[in-house]
Structure formats: structure tokens, C-alpha cells
Amino acid sequence: MISNKSPILAAAAAVGMVTMLPAGARAETRVLETGSSLLYPLFNIWVPVYAKSHPVQITTQSTGSGTGISEAISGLAQIGASDAYLSPAIHQQHPNMLNIPLAISSQMVNYNLPSLNGDHLKLSGPVLAGIYGGKITHWDDPQIAKLNPGVKLPHQTIIPVHRTDGSGDTFIFTQFLSASTPDWASTHGYGTTISWPAISGEIGAEGNQGMVSAVQQNPYSIAYIGISYKGATDQDKLGEAELQNKAGNFVLPDNQTVQAAAAAAAGQTPKDESMSLIFQPGAQSYPIINYEYAIVSTGLPAQTATAVRDFLGWTIQSNGGNAPGFMKKVDFVPLPAAIRRLSEDQIKAIGPQRSASNP
Amino acid sequence: MTFRQTMAVLGGSVPASVAAVVVFLLLYAWPAIRLNGFGFLVRNTWDLGSLYAEPIRHSGVMILPGAQYGILFLIVGTLLSTAIAMAIAVPVGIGAAAFLAEILPPGPRLWLSFLVEMLAAIPSVVFGLWGYAVLIPFLGQYVFPVMSRLLGWIPWLGEPTGSGYGLLTAGLVLSLMIVPLIASILRDAIAAQPMEVREAAAALGATRFETIWTVILPGLRPVLIGACILAMGRALGETMAVLMVSGNALNVLPASIYAPVSTMAAFIVSQLDSALQDPTGLAVRALAEVALALCLIAIIVNTAARVLLAGSAVTARLRR
């Protein structure tokens, strides 16, 4: 046993303080990003690259668009990631909040049908509304068979999987159901969370990762999953459905179909960029695409505001975050030039307002 | 301050803080309580309304169109999962306690008791993760189908067996968490019984089982009830583990023991960030009302158990 412990303690304290010093001396700005699990994989590949050349520490979390919106509003997080734009009521209550598109994503409808996972089943909005509404209960229902002539559908109960957390994926999926099926629009509507009709056997999952696991573990299930999880669904060999767009054609979400839909909507996007891209017209348009939003307050403290402005400004540049290298890894599509300009204008508004007394 | 005053402040701060929590919940949830009325406890309709529509005025409050709140499925889910957990944990706990205290030789007794108590130290989210990753696939693919084939003639135990998420899984995970509570408390109490009692029973020709069952355990009824109250309190309020294995049912009562359920504590967690997006603020107040209902259920259950305890103590005294 050591008889006199104080030199050891003093040495340990000195070592501890020395290791703390460099961190304190750098005085890095800390930025917390939280929210959408669809946008999370992209933030995870942006942040290491950006942080290498910029003195800012950005922490990312995957908690769901609902949490992203509420924490950005309450100030717990500086950047809220959301697949859903803010509701008109929230815009009214919190006029200092901006929703700024950073990229364009899409959503897949995945299913787990043993022996049919390699083929792409054709599904439409009204059929999906029937499945999630409890009206279509078996895979060999005539409405599904009509869209898939010649395919041998099993006589099994469909297990619909939906999100339990406040989710931008739920928002865009229910918007698609509402836009394509008037009956759904009047009974259930859309939102980051809705009152899902009670269906025996249905499963509630947390986050996109939970949706992937639920479909993989349950044969005859169906779920809506963000495109950035295509790697996971391909690895688990889950089926991906072709969805019927407004023109009546059945399309998969790839670069061409998503860009076709984005181009159809770019001209109509308003200045605050709160717009749905669901069910756009066009022969090749994929029906479920959306802007991926950063929810930011215009009233951030000076140093944080500068850091957030610089980071978001980098993410939307075609030689920065919107470069093909990043986009391809998560199967997103870069912003069209017109939308990039609108986002740049909104980003300029972040931070303490410049006035005559505070130039 | 005198010693008495200091002790009074410290001692009074505990019931004061409990009262403060309940009063805060009551005040915060009051607009929701007034809007929902008693139907809150008997309706099966939890609907936040159209989050993207304009709020409308209804009964003097601003609410979203289509918003209505009813939590019968939560009350049923909470009570049923706790009941199943207790039904499994109490016999297992008593058996484990008796085994640890009476039957094991002193060597293994020490480290096995330690292991049982370590089970209580595992954080509940670890149980949830293990349940999600290991228990659910195992139960859903192997155990439940066999169970429904063998026991399907009993109502509530037949087809469909679902995917492994559900009431029985939640009850099993909960029972794993509360067994160590019952077992360790009871084990200490059994071990503390004087040797004379066991010797007297042996002298009368009782087997080991008869000694435990008819002599030692009946005298420990107050301890057992106390341990069960503690265990039930933990099971009622358990959040994370149940959230991950219960299947998150919405607005539907379980049709069988394998069906998904939601408990009140898990529901508050899973719905909070959705509720925060309600611009009228009513959804968060409705969640506070759910918390208040959970408080009330815990108080009622505890009081009933203590009445039982007092009743059995009176009976024991009369019998003596």
C-alpha cells in the first residue's frame, strides 16, 4: 500500500487539468441537431466532413420530426430536422421559426412477402388507404389483385406497420393517402401523428429503424420507410412497392422519378418554402417526395447563429452538402437551383436581427 | 433551528413534495379535465385532431378540429399487464425466497442471493432492449404458436398469436423486473424467523415443504403484502421496458393475451413529442391528465393493499 497518497492525487489532478485545457482554449461553438430519422443518416455523413475544417461541434440525434420541431421551438436544439413543414397555426404562434429545405427525399413502401420480395408489387394510394384503414385485410384482396394481374398473392392477413412517434414520414405518407383518396382525407387527414384506425395485428414502431426491424421480423407486413434506409431494406431483402402516381403510372423512387416530381413543384414553392411535394403531376413523377427541412429560429444568440448560418449555407451548396457524393449515399436528390436561392434567403434571416443600433 | 424543527422540515418535505406534484398536475391538466369530463376514463378515442388545420372554439376552449381524448385502452393495458406480472412474479418470488432461505446450503446461498438482487439493479431500458431484440422474436416465432395450439381452447389464449409484441410479453418483462423485489425482501424475512419455529415443526413431523408452507409463510403475510405493494408500484409505473415490447396499441382493447397494449406511463413518453406540436397546448394537458389518472390508480391500489395488510394484521392478532 502507498503510504502517502497526496502526491498521486496532485499528479492526477494536474493531468486532468492539462487534458481539459486545450478543449477550453478552443472555445468551440456547440450546435445540437435533433429530429427526423429520415434526415439523420445525411447529417451523420455531413457533420464529420464539415467539422474537419470548421471550429464547430455539431451533435446529431435521431428522435423524430415531432421532437425536432418542438425542441427547435423551445430552444433546446439549434437545428430541428423535420420532413414536415411547420403548420400554419405554429407559424402564427411562433413567427420567428423558419423551415429551410436542405435536400429532397422520398419515401418507399416496403413489404415482406415470402417469395414476392424480389418483384415490385404495384400499389396505389386508395389501396394503401384501404390497408391502413382496415378495409383491405388480406393480401389477395381483389383491389390488390387488380393492380397486379398474374401475381400469385397469398391469402394472409396484412400487418400494417405505422410510426408511434411524431414523424415526418407519417406526415408525408398520410398526405399521400389524403391527396389520392378523398375518403381518407375527410376521415383521418394528415399530420405528424394521426389517430390510426384500430386494426387487429397492426404494429407501432419507433423511428425508421424500428419500421425496418418490424417489417423484417413479421412476414406479410407492410410499412412506409424513408428512402435513406434503402440500404437497410435491401440488405434485409424486403420488397419495395411501385406506387401509382397522379398520371396513373407505377414508379419506383429513383433519381429520375424524384427529380421529375421536384421539377414540377419548384416553380410554385412560396418564399417560406412551406409546401407539400406530394402527388405531383407528371408521367414520371414519384408521388411521395418532400423537402427535408431544417427548423431554425431567427432569434439565436450571435455566435451560434453565425455557426448555424455557415453550416446550413454549406449544406445546400452543390459543392458542399448537396454534392452528388453525399446525396448518393442516402438516395436523396439535391435542391433545384430556384429552391436553393429561396433557402439561401431564409438562411440569411437566422441570427440576431441587424438594425440601426446593432449593425 | 432546533433539532425538532429541522427534523420537521426534512420529514415534512417528503409528503409536501408528493402533494406538490399532484396539485401541479391537477392545475396544469384542469382545462383538459374540464373539456373531457368523466368520459375520459371510459372512452377509447385518443385523437390529437388535425394538427395542420386551424384551431376551433369548442366548449369555451380552443382545440384542433377532431381532437378528442379517451384512455380506457390505457387503463385496461396498465392494469392487465401489472396483473399478469404479479400473477407470474408472486409465486416465483415466494418460491425463490423459500429456496434461497431454506433449501440452499450457506455457500451457494450467498452468491445466488447476490445474483437475484443484481437482477433488480439492471436498468429497465436494458430489459426493454433485451426484450425487443431477443424475447420478442423467440416468443413470437416459437413459444406463442405452440401455446395457442395447446391452450387455444381457453378463451383469450387462442389464435391469432401476433408478432411477439403484446400483453403477455409486457407482463413477462415486468415480472422479471419485480421478482427480485419480492424474492429478496421475503428471503430476508424467512431467514430472520427463529430456528425454534422450524425445530418445533420438525418435532411434530412436518416435512420441509409443510414447514415452509404452513408455519413460516403464513406468519410473513404482512411482509409479503408489503413486498407485493412495492412490486405493484414498480410495475404500474414502468415505462421504458414496456414501451419497447408492448406493441403500442392505440384506441383498441386487447382481444387476446398476445394482442398489443399500451400502458399509461409508456403512452405519455411515446406521445409527448406529438403532443408538443398541438398549437393549442391541449394535447400536453391531456397527457398531464393521463399522468394524474396513473397517480390515482397507484394511490387506489396502494390503499387497497394497505387495507388488506391492516386486515390481515388484525386477523393475525385475533388468531393469536
Interface residues (C-beta under 8 A of the other chain):
Chain A: T63 G64 G66 T67 I69 S70 S87 P88 A89 I90 Q92 Q93 T157 I159 T164 D165 G166 G189 Y190 G191 T192 T193 I194 S195 W196 A198 S200 G201 E202 I203 G204 E206 A214 Q217 N218 S221
Chain B: T45 W46 D47 L48 S50 L51 Y52 A53 E54 P55 G66 I136 P137 G140 P160 G162 S163 G164 Y165 G247 N248 A249 L250 N251 V252 A255 A259 P260 S270 Q271 D273 S274 L276 Q277 P279 T280
